[in-house]
Amino acid sequence: MSSVQVTSLAKLNLFLAITGKREDGYHNLLSLVSQVSIADEISVTLAPKEFSLSCNLEDVPVDQSNLILKGAELFRQLTGYTGGAHFVLKKEIPMGAGLGGGSSNGVAAFRALEALTGKKIDVAQLQQKVATIGSDCPLFLSQKACMMKGRGERIEVLLDSVQSRIKGRRVVIYKPDFGISTAWAYKRMTELKDAYLPADKAEMLVNTWLDKPAAPLEDILYNNMQRPAFLKFPSLAVLADSLYSNYGLRVLMSGSGSACFALLPYKDGPSDTEIIRTIRELLGEGTFVRIATLVG
């Protein structure tokens, strides 16, 4: 086998608490994360020596800053692989959105090279190593909902009983025509008074929800990065208020944004068409909007 095509899923932070800044400059966090059915496609063909990348979108960097090539170089470092590969990225996950598209791409590239070359890396070792190319990378090593801790490198896959409360839930995801810099978002957290959620309180909130099997997914939704983002971009706050007042949908930003999402009701709710129309009326007709499903 000299070529393969792999799917690279997006993610949503259902709960995200930034708990404080670390001595190494990163931030500690606690997050409950599910992958979601919006996905990029990556076609990979082995080549004699070099790694290279092309993409269907012109604004996607195809140099060494792209996590696909970083993932490939990590594969070379960990396995001693001496060949190359060409990656063709078909992009669907928007950039600058907080949906983890770049990190997912990097892990997908690594997995594709494993499949093509037969060279495998121990999952525990890989979990530590992939965090060096992107803080979200470790969560994409499994297609199950998980808890992220530390700066994102510590992953705990949730119990099957919890997976069943998440998997299959429909969501609407939208991203305005602007992104939010992760660096800006974290810097703003340090500037705002009381922006951090203490680690013990974050643990308590998550554990309380986990211990209540009947508690709906809506009860765990939280993101303390949302406040500074909504202060800077009031259109996001206006739309969130509109979706709640018109349809009872509670909006949450994913990661550092700018993508937001809302869980859709199981029944007797507004139509998908109504929701999409409302979002585009407020953010513009070109707004990225997708109805998707939580994968777990």
Secondary structure by P-SEA (a helix, b strand, c coil): cccbbbbbbbbbccbbbbccccccccccccccccccccbbbbbbbbccccccccccccccccccccaaaaaaaaaaaaccccccbbbbbbcccccccccaaaaaaaaaaaaaaaaaccccccaaaaaaaaccccccccccccccbbbbcccccbbbbccaaaaaacccbbbbbbbccbbbbaaaaaaaaaacccccccaaaaaaaaaaaaacccccccccccccaaaaaaaacaaaaaaaaaaaacccbbbbbcccccbbbbbbcccccccaaaaaaaaaaacccccccccccccc
